[in-house]
């Protein structure tokens, strides 16, 4: 009987010691984990210059769980403003999530007119079933066709009712579009002189200095790579247009289209002389003035000295 009571008391004592040991071990393990966590957190802060990466990742994870902002819950004006910054590809992807918003006609109309500034169809009553999203796809297809074959591209635009068969409308389309390949455009204009005439007329050189006007002209209508009849035609048309835009200046300086023509050729030759690595002895300012006045006697030296070119004296 006494031995039985002793065993019961001994078992209770061992159980009590075991629980205390486990509690001690649990507390010790928790303390070590806490110490390691604090040490790791401190190490992350030091490594990142004081930025708590753990906190950032935790915040990012919580944001990812929340998901993207639903544009349909925002005011329509704000949603359209956000979507207006997207290009056509991204807007098509956005329509998979926000179909009604991303397919809005105003958004696609803005994309069309920002890329192709003028089309005949803009000024017409839209046909049945018309949408600016569909028009954008047709304009993009037509531009790719033009860059492969310019005449087929223009015919494509006409077949879709995008452009009228008019030299003025084609010229306005070219003038307001920057997606056309300039080499293909040069080929097309060389074959369509009527379009070239209307395209030159769209330029306004009023109160522009001659070298700047010539530079702007060749940004829209690229010059051929070699001298020939087409280059002479371009310079002749530019000279007449420049004089027509600045009649008072021409009377004051006593310049004619022929004199402007000579000046343009002199400027082109000067640009080649100064930029070509094959020309060792660069033209000086005095030589430029002498050569130009030899070709055109009525051009004043004061006017020629104003040409803004980095001279090599």
C-alpha positions in Angstrom: 0.0 0.0 0.0 2.8 2.4 0.9 4.7 1.5 -2.2 1.7 2.2 -4.4 1.2 5.6 -2.9 4.9 6.4 -3.4 4.7 5.4 -7.1 1.6 7.7 -7.6 3.4 10.6 -5.9 6.6 9.9 -7.9 4.7 9.8 -11.2 3.0 13.1 -10.4 6.3 14.7 -9.7 7.9 13.4 -12.9 4.9 14.6 -14.9 5.1 18.0 -13.3 8.9 18.2 -14.1 8.2 17.1 -17.6 5.6 19.8 -18.2 7.9 22.4 -16.7 10.8 21.3 -19.0 8.5 21.4 -22.0 7.3 24.9 -21.0 10.9 26.0 -20.5 11.9 24.5 -23.9 8.9 26.2 -25.6 9.8 29.5 -24.1 13.4 29.1 -25.0 12.5 28.1 -28.6 10.2 31.1 -28.9 12.8 33.5 -27.5 15.4 32.2 -30.1 12.9 32.6 -33.0 12.0 36.1 -31.9 15.7 37.0 -31.6 16.5 35.6 -35.0 13.5 37.4 -36.5 14.6 40.7 -35.0 18.2 40.0 -36.2 17.0 39.2 -39.7 14.8 42.2 -39.9 17.6 44.4 -38.7 19.9 42.9 -41.3 17.4 43.5 -44.0 17.1 47.1 -43.0 20.9 47.6 -43.0 21.2 45.9 -46.4 18.6 48.1 -48.0 19.7 51.4 -46.5 17.0 51.5 -43.8 14.1 50.1 -46.0 12.2 47.2 -44.4 11.9 44.7 -47.3 9.8 42.4 -45.2 7.3 45.1 -44.6 7.3 46.1 -48.3 6.7 42.5 -49.4 3.9 42.1 -46.9 2.3 45.3 -48.1 2.7 44.3 -51.7 1.1 40.9 -51.0 -1.8 42.5 -49.3 -2.3 44.7 -52.4 -2.1 41.8 -54.7 -4.8 40.1 -52.7 -7.0 43.1 -53.1 -6.6 43.1 -56.9 -6.5 45.9 -59.4 -8.7 49.0 -59.2 -12.0 48.4 -61.0 -12.3 51.2 -63.4 -16.1 50.7 -63.6 -16.3 51.8 -59.9 -14.6 55.2 -60.7 -16.3 58.2 -62.2 -16.6 57.8 -66.0 -14.5 60.9 -66.7 -11.6 59.5 -64.6 -11.8 56.1 -66.2 -11.7 57.5 -69.7 -8.8 59.7 -68.8 -6.8 56.7 -67.6 -7.6 54.7 -70.7 -6.8 57.6 -73.0 -3.1 57.0 -72.2 -3.1 53.5 -73.7 -2.1 52.7 -77.3 -4.3 50.6 -79.5 -2.8 47.3 -78.4 -3.2 48.0 -74.7 -6.7 49.3 -75.2 -7.7 46.1 -76.9 -6.3 44.2 -74.0 -8.2 46.5 -71.6 -11.4 45.7 -73.4 -11.1 42.1 -72.3 -11.7 43.4 -68.7 -13.6 46.6 -69.2 -15.4 46.0 -72.4 -17.9 48.9 -72.3 -15.2 51.4 -71.2 -12.4 50.3 -73.6 -14.7 50.1 -76.6 -15.9 53.7 -76.2 -16.0 55.6 -79.5 -14.3 58.7 -78.1 -11.2 56.8 -77.1 -10.8 55.2 -80.5 -11.6 58.4 -82.3 -8.8 60.1 -80.4 -6.4 57.3 -81.4 -7.4 57.6 -85.0 -7.0 61.4 -85.2 -3.8 61.5 -83.2 -2.1 59.1 -85.7 -3.9 60.0 -88.9 -4.7 63.7 -88.6 -6.8 64.0 -91.7 -9.1 61.6 -93.5 -12.0 62.4 -95.8 -14.3 60.1 -93.7 -13.9 62.4 -90.7 -15.9 65.1 -92.5 -18.7 62.8 -93.7 -21.8 61.4 -92.0 -20.7 58.0 -90.7 -22.3 55.0 -92.6 -24.4 52.4 -90.8 -22.4 50.2 -88.5 -19.4 52.6 -88.5 -17.1 52.5 -85.5 -13.8 54.3 -84.9 -12.3 51.0 -83.6 -12.9 49.4 -87.0 -11.6 52.5 -88.7 -8.4 52.4 -86.7 -7.8 48.8 -87.9 -8.5 49.8 -91.5 -6.1 52.8 -91.2 -3.4 50.6 -89.8 -3.9 48.0 -92.5 -3.8 50.7 -95.2 -0.6 52.2 -93.8 1.1 48.9 -93.8 0.0 48.4 -97.4 1.2 51.8 -98.4 4.7 51.1 -96.9 4.9 48.0 -99.1 3.3 49.5 -102.2 2.2 53.1 -102.0 -0.2 53.0 -104.9 -2.0 49.9 -103.5 -2.1 51.6 -100.1 -3.9 54.7 -101.5 -6.3 52.5 -103.5 -7.1 50.6 -100.3 -8.0 53.8 -98.5 -10.2 54.8 -101.3 -11.9 51.4 -101.5 -12.8 51.7 -97.8 -14.2 55.2 -98.2 -11.5 56.6 -96.0 -10.0 58.9 -98.7 -11.7 60.7 -101.6 -10.1 60.3 -105.0 -8.7 63.9 -104.9 -5.2 65.2 -105.0 -6.0 67.7 -102.3 -7.4 65.1 -99.9 -4.5 62.7 -100.5 -2.0 65.6 -99.9 -3.8 66.5 -96.6 -3.7 62.9 -95.6 0.1 62.7 -96.2 0.8 66.0 -94.6 -1.0 64.9 -91.3 0.3 61.4 -91.1 3.7 60.3 -89.7 3.4 56.5 -90.1 4.2 56.4 -93.8 7.6 55.2 -95.0 9.5 58.2 -96.4 11.2 56.2 -99.1 7.8 54.8 -100.4 6.3 58.3 -100.0 9.1 59.8 -102.2 8.4 57.2 -104.9 4.7 58.0 -104.8 5.1 61.8 -104.9 7.6 61.5 -107.8 4.8 59.7 -109.8 2.0 62.0 -108.6 3.1 65.6 -109.2 -0.4 66.8 -108.7 -0.4 65.5 -105.1 3.1 67.0 -104.7 1.8 70.5 -105.8 -1.0 70.4 -103.3 1.4 69.1 -100.6 3.8 72.0 -101.1 0.8 74.4 -100.8 0.0 73.1 -97.4 3.3 74.5 -96.0 3.3 77.9 -94.4 6.8 79.5 -94.4 5.6 83.0 -93.4 8.2 84.9 -91.3 10.6 81.9 -91.3 14.3 82.2 -92.0 15.2 80.5 -95.3 17.4 77.7 -93.9 14.8 76.8 -91.2 12.0 76.8 -93.8 14.1 74.5 -96.1 14.8 72.1 -93.3 11.1 71.9 -92.4 10.2 71.3 -96.0 12.6 68.4 -96.3 11.2 66.9 -93.1 7.8 66.5 -94.7 9.0 65.8 -98.3 12.3 63.9 -98.2 14.9 64.8 -100.8 16.2 62.1 -103.1 19.6 60.6 -102.3 21.1 61.8 -105.6 20.9 64.9 -107.7 18.4 64.8 -110.6 15.2 66.2 -112.0 13.1 65.4 -108.9 15.4 67.3 -106.6 15.3 70.3 -109.0 11.5 70.1 -109.0 11.4 70.1 -105.2 13.6 73.1 -104.9 11.7 75.0 -107.6 8.4 74.4 -105.9 9.8 75.3 -102.5 11.3 78.6 -103.9 8.0 79.7 -105.3 6.1 78.7 -102.1 8.6 80.6 -99.9 8.3 83.7 -102.0 4.5 83.5 -101.9 4.5 83.2 -98.1 6.8 86.2 -97.7 6.0 88.8 -100.3 7.0 91.8 -98.2 10.4 90.3 -97.4 11.0 89.4 -101.1 10.2 93.0 -102.1 12.4 94.4 -99.3 15.4 92.3 -100.2 14.7 92.3 -104.0 14.7 88.5 -104.2 12.9 86.5 -106.8 12.1 82.7 -106.9 15.2 82.2 -109.1 17.4 83.9 -106.4 15.8 81.7 -103.7 16.4 78.7 -105.9 20.2 79.6 -106.1 20.3 80.1 -102.3 18.7 76.7 -101.6 21.2 74.9 -103.8 24.0 76.9 -102.1 22.7 75.8 -98.7 22.5 72.2 -99.7 26.0 72.2 -101.1 27.2 73.9 -98.0 25.6 71.3 -95.7 27.2 68.5 -97.7 30.6 70.3 -97.5 30.4 70.8 -93.8 29.1 67.3 -92.8 30.8 65.0 -95.3 33.9 63.3 -93.9 35.3 63.0 -97.5 35.7 66.8 -97.7 38.9 67.8 -96.0 39.0 71.5 -96.7 35.7 72.9 -95.4 34.1 75.9 -97.0 34.6 79.2 -95.2 32.0 81.8 -94.7 33.7 84.1 -97.1 33.9 81.4 -99.8 30.2 80.7 -99.3 29.2 84.3 -99.8 31.5 84.7 -102.8 30.3 81.6 -104.5 26.6 82.4 -103.9 26.9 86.0 -105.1 28.7 84.9 -108.2 25.6 82.8 -109.1 23.0 85.5 -108.0 24.3 89.1 -108.1 21.3 90.6 -106.4 21.7 88.7 -103.1 23.1 91.0 -100.4 26.1 90.0 -98.4 24.3 91.0 -95.2 21.5 88.5 -95.9 24.0 85.7 -96.6 26.0 86.4 -93.4 22.9 85.6 -91.3 22.9 81.9 -92.4 23.2 80.0 -89.0 25.9 77.5 -89.9 28.9 76.4 -87.8 31.6 77.9 -90.1 35.0 76.5 -90.4 37.2 79.5 -91.1 
